[in-house]
Amino acid sequence: MSYKCKFLQLHKTILLIDTECRIYKCLLGNALLREKDLHEKWACKRCKVKDLYDKVCVNLIPQKEFIKRGISETWFFCNLMNIRFKEPEEFCLRYCKYRKN
């Protein structure tokens, strides 16, 4: 894996004839992903959650849904303000008065 995400964990390793296949589980979206899926835009490559790994506000809860194979949607929910949005920059970084600088 080329990056770390606290919501992604190794689910199982399948031994094939000449290689092994690793299956990962996205805990946010409750989905199983092959190792090669992690580099795809629809799965993990374009996922904002991994970019916020150590910068997430305690009130910001990431959500992810795999609508069908090859399509996913990531959004965030602010517990404090009861707001749902696609990008944290949309609200948090510009308008949140509770955010520490």
SVG drawing of the C-alpha trace seen along z (x, -y; Angstrom):
<svg xmlns="http://www.w3.org/2000/svg" viewBox="-28 -32 33 55">
<polyline fill="none" stroke="black" stroke-width="0.4" points="0.0,0.0 1.4,-3.4 -0.5,-5.4 -2.1,-4.8 -5.7,-5.2 -7.0,-4.4 -10.2,-3.1 -8.5,-0.6 -7.3,2.7 -6.1,6.0 -9.0,8.4 -7.4,11.5 -4.6,12.8 -5.5,15.4 -2.7,17.6 -2.9,18.3 -0.7,20.7 2.2,18.3 1.3,15.2 -0.9,13.9 -3.8,11.5 -4.5,9.2 -8.0,8.1 -8.6,4.9 -11.7,3.7 -12.8,0.1 -14.4,-0.3 -16.1,-3.5 -17.9,-2.1 -18.0,1.5 -16.6,2.7 -13.9,5.2 -11.2,3.9 -8.4,5.7 -4.9,4.2 -5.1,2.8 -8.4,1.1 -6.6,-1.1 -4.9,-2.9 -8.1,-3.6 -9.8,-7.0 -13.2,-5.5 -11.9,-3.6 -9.0,-5.3 -6.9,-7.4 -9.3,-10.4 -10.6,-9.8 -10.3,-12.9 -10.4,-10.9 -6.7,-9.7 -5.6,-13.3 -7.1,-14.4 -5.6,-11.5 -4.0,-13.5 -5.8,-16.8 -9.4,-15.8 -11.6,-17.9 -13.1,-15.8 -16.5,-16.9 -16.0,-15.9 -17.1,-12.4 -16.1,-11.0 -18.6,-8.8 -18.1,-6.7 -20.5,-4.7 -19.7,-2.3 -22.8,-2.7 -21.8,0.1 -18.5,1.6 -16.4,-1.1 -18.3,-4.0 -18.0,-5.5 -19.0,-8.7 -17.2,-10.3 -18.7,-13.0 -18.3,-14.5 -20.7,-15.2 -20.1,-17.8 -21.6,-16.7 -21.3,-20.2 -23.2,-22.1 -25.3,-19.2 -24.2,-19.8 -23.2,-17.4 -20.8,-18.4 -18.5,-16.9 -15.3,-18.8 -14.0,-19.9 -12.7,-23.1 -16.2,-23.9 -17.2,-24.8 -14.6,-23.9 -11.5,-25.7 -13.4,-28.9 -16.3,-29.4 -16.0,-27.2 -15.5,-29.5 -14.8,-26.4 -11.8,-25.4 -8.4,-26.0 -5.7,-27.6"/>
</svg>
